[in-house]
């Protein structure tokens, strides 16, 4: 009897010699190589202007690399047309912004349900996610009725409601007090792990980074483990 070996799954994310520059001389990312394993939750730190948010924007398709390749689940983004790339991002990615980007004219339930509607999925999970982030019974409220911490919870619920394979968070606790920030980070980690997703959090906060499986530091020479970079 021939033993069947399980298929080898591609990494959640792979960056191959990714390059990004602005203008003719301002190089932000230079031949960046990096692999994010499936199920891994990492934090990326680094000085301001080194390219942390730029890297997230490239992964999310909000910006375009000038060289190299980005692969999500083994799929090369540069080889896809606009429609296919949009569909992949819609189905596989969840993005959490520092500024929340919650739509003010929609209720909390409607905000959270947006990814489900875009993916043609049942919207009932929006209510479940609202409960999961500690906002049960607030579904008909509008964003103007929420605090900063509550708005970030809505943003997390919206990013995770469609069970994306890759979650990207750009300074998700930058506007929050330490206690609220810790609650939000624990919630984010718990939801990512429960869904079997992978995640990258970009942050200046050492406390936020400490919630990740490992910490990487972005410098002009690439991404390095925190200890190896000289930054503790």
Phi, psi and omega per residue, in radians:
X1 nan 2.305 -3.119
X2 -1.464 2.192 3.127
X3 -1.383 2.187 3.137
X4 -1.488 2.163 3.106
X5 -1.542 2.459 3.113
X6 -1.126 2.585 -3.140
X7 -1.126 2.562 3.093
X8 -1.462 2.057 -3.093
X9 -1.510 2.474 3.100
X10 -1.212 2.728 3.062
X11 -1.053 2.763 3.083
X12 -1.053 -0.681 -3.125
X13 -2.586 2.447 3.057
X14 -2.411 2.216 3.044
X15 -1.889 2.169 -3.123
X16 -2.082 1.863 3.081
X17 0.886 0.744 -3.106
X18 -1.235 2.310 -3.115
X19 -2.258 2.420 3.064
X20 -2.532 2.278 3.075
X21 -2.441 2.730 3.092
X22 -2.053 2.270 -3.065
X23 1.255 -2.688 -3.073
X24 -1.669 -0.255 -3.012
X25 -2.345 -0.242 -3.061
X26 -1.562 1.644 3.138
X27 -1.530 2.118 -3.137
X28 -1.622 -0.893 3.098
X29 -2.127 2.315 -3.063
X30 -2.238 1.801 3.105
X31 0.921 0.949 -3.117
X32 -1.388 2.205 3.075
X33 -2.034 2.340 -3.074
X34 -2.900 2.491 3.080
X35 -2.239 2.266 3.031
X36 -1.890 2.053 -3.106
X37 -1.273 2.751 3.056
X38 -1.089 2.362 3.116
X39 1.392 0.036 -3.081
X40 -1.581 2.472 3.129
X41 -2.099 1.971 -3.092
X42 -2.141 2.734 3.025
X43 -1.965 2.433 3.063
X44 -2.016 2.154 3.098
X45 -2.017 3.096 3.134
X46 2.634 2.897 -3.132
X47 -1.133 2.738 3.061
X48 -1.066 2.416 3.094
X49 1.465 0.032 -3.088
X50 -1.410 -0.275 3.055
X51 2.053 0.284 -3.100
X52 -1.121 -0.896 3.131
X53 -1.183 -0.603 3.087
X54 -1.046 -0.752 3.125
X55 -1.071 -0.788 3.102
X56 -1.066 -0.730 -3.139
X57 -1.123 -0.613 3.083
X58 -1.156 -0.771 3.135
X59 -1.096 -0.700 -3.089
X60 -1.385 -0.128 -3.122
X61 1.400 0.236 3.084
X62 -1.453 -0.154 3.085
X63 -2.582 2.893 -3.070
X64 -2.099 2.322 3.118
X65 -1.244 2.660 3.092
X66 -1.605 -0.120 3.106
X67 -3.014 2.829 3.139
X68 1.460 -3.007 -3.078
X69 -2.335 2.518 2.994
X70 -2.051 2.242 3.140
X71 -2.154 2.273 3.048
X72 -1.999 2.115 -3.048
X73 0.933 0.626 3.111
X74 1.413 0.029 -3.113
X75 -1.710 2.120 -3.105
X76 -1.362 2.060 -3.073
X77 -1.118 -0.648 -3.079
X78 -1.188 -0.309 -3.126
X79 -1.557 -0.021 -3.086
X80 -1.763 2.575 3.024
X81 -1.363 3.039 -3.029
X82 -1.054 -0.714 -3.094
X83 -1.150 -0.787 -3.138
X84 -1.158 -0.688 3.127
X85 -1.147 -0.701 3.107
X86 -1.110 -0.737 3.137
X87 -1.121 -0.750 3.131
X88 -1.077 -0.800 3.136
X89 -1.104 -0.704 -3.103
X90 -1.131 -0.658 -3.068
X91 -1.513 -0.659 -2.945
X92 -1.798 -0.264 -3.033
X93 -1.969 2.582 2.942
X94 -2.284 2.253 -3.039
X95 -2.102 2.247 3.103
X96 -2.007 2.089 -3.078
X97 -1.697 2.663 3.076
X98 -1.098 -0.622 -3.084
X99 -1.568 0.230 3.056
X100 1.263 -0.974 -3.081
X101 0.984 0.637 2.995
X102 -1.388 2.358 -3.063
X103 -1.372 2.096 -2.988
X104 -1.181 -0.442 -3.072
X105 -1.547 -0.012 3.121
X106 -1.904 2.610 3.048
X107 -1.208 2.975 3.136
X108 -1.083 -0.757 3.113
X109 -1.071 -0.737 -3.139
X110 -1.140 -0.692 3.095
X111 -1.058 -0.839 -3.086
X112 -1.182 -0.562 -3.080
X113 -1.327 -0.189 -3.052
X114 -0.936 -0.864 3.128
X115 -1.077 -0.570 3.108
X116 -1.164 -0.760 3.125
X117 -1.107 -0.743 -3.129
X118 -1.135 -0.539 -3.127
X119 -1.664 0.079 3.116
X120 1.163 0.553 -3.122
X121 -1.811 2.730 3.076
X122 -1.030 2.490 -3.024
X123 -1.596 -0.001 -3.094
X124 -1.040 -0.529 -3.104
X125 -1.130 -0.334 3.109
X126 -1.053 -0.744 3.103
X127 -1.153 -0.653 3.113
X128 -1.111 -0.729 3.141
X129 -1.201 -0.594 3.088
X130 -1.075 -0.728 3.070
X131 -1.127 -0.725 -3.064
X132 -1.105 -0.548 -3.123
X133 -1.628 0.221 3.036
X134 1.422 0.415 -3.127
X135 -2.124 0.619 3.121
X136 -1.018 2.386 3.121
X137 1.435 0.039 -3.102
X138 -1.848 0.201 -3.004
X139 -1.036 -0.518 -3.119
X140 -1.616 -0.015 3.068
X141 -1.257 2.823 3.077
X142 -1.903 2.740 -3.087
X143 -0.920 -0.573 -3.111
X144 -1.100 -0.281 -3.111
X145 -1.595 0.050 -3.023
X146 -1.939 2.693 2.999
X147 -1.399 3.029 3.116
X148 -1.062 -0.749 3.122
X149 -1.106 -0.685 3.124
X150 -1.181 -0.676 3.091
X151 -1.095 -0.682 3.124
X152 -1.161 -0.594 3.065
X153 -1.111 -0.693 3.082
X154 -1.115 -0.733 3.133
X155 -1.090 -0.675 3.107
X156 -1.171 -0.776 3.124
X157 -1.042 -0.735 3.140
X158 -1.148 -0.689 -3.112
X159 -1.205 -0.463 -3.035
X160 -1.847 -0.155 -2.964
X161 -1.073 -0.548 -3.110
X162 -1.654 0.221 3.108
X163 0.942 1.049 3.141
X164 -1.178 2.721 3.115
X165 -1.428 -0.393 -3.093
X166 -2.388 2.165 3.137
X167 -1.944 2.291 3.140
X168 -2.080 2.213 -3.104
X169 -2.230 2.110 -3.096
X170 -1.828 1.829 -3.122
X171 0.797 0.970 -3.016
X172 -1.198 -0.217 -3.141
X173 -2.093 0.281 -3.061
X174 -1.086 -0.468 -3.102
X175 -1.818 0.206 -3.009
X176 -1.944 2.653 3.048
X177 -1.239 2.801 -3.022
X178 -0.981 -0.742 -3.112
X179 -1.150 -0.794 3.120
X180 -1.144 -0.687 3.129
X181 -1.045 -0.756 3.141
X182 -1.104 -0.748 3.122
X183 -1.071 -0.767 -3.127
X184 -1.124 -0.733 -3.137
X185 -1.153 -0.723 3.106
X186 -1.119 -0.682 3.091
X187 -1.111 -0.811 -3.131
X188 -1.056 -0.836 -3.135
X189 -1.075 -0.787 -3.109
X190 -1.071 -0.746 -3.115
X191 -1.208 -0.710 3.113
X192 -1.068 -0.822 -3.117
X193 -1.162 -0.675 -3.135
X194 -1.109 -0.561 -3.125
X195 -1.558 -0.032 -3.114
X196 1.167 0.468 -3.101
X197 -1.564 3.033 2.989
X198 -1.958 2.714 -3.071
X199 -2.613 2.596 3.005
X200 -2.212 2.188 3.046
X201 -2.008 2.195 3.062
X202 -1.689 2.232 -3.053
X203 -2.729 2.677 2.963
X204 -1.671 -0.158 -3.025
X205 -1.549 2.153 3.089
X206 -1.176 -0.582 3.109
X207 -1.140 -0.714 3.106
X208 -1.159 -0.769 -3.121
X209 -1.086 -0.549 -3.089
X210 -1.158 -0.257 3.121
X211 -1.433 -0.156 -3.093
X212 -1.486 2.866 3.072
X213 -1.167 -0.620 3.075
X214 -2.702 2.767 -3.097
X215 -2.009 2.279 3.054
X216 -2.026 2.634 3.108
X217 -2.097 2.228 3.115
X218 -1.618 2.176 3.061
X219 -2.226 -3.141 3.105
X220 -1.146 -0.251 3.137
X221 -1.726 0.091 3.088
X222 2.057 -2.916 3.133
X223 -1.669 2.313 -3.108
X224 -2.368 2.645 2.994
X225 -0.988 2.541 -3.017
X226 -0.915 -0.804 -3.120
X227 -1.125 -0.690 -3.093
X228 -1.236 -0.381 -3.073
X229 -1.429 -0.242 -3.048
X230 1.599 -0.085 3.097
X231 -1.853 2.159 -3.100
X232 -1.721 nan nan
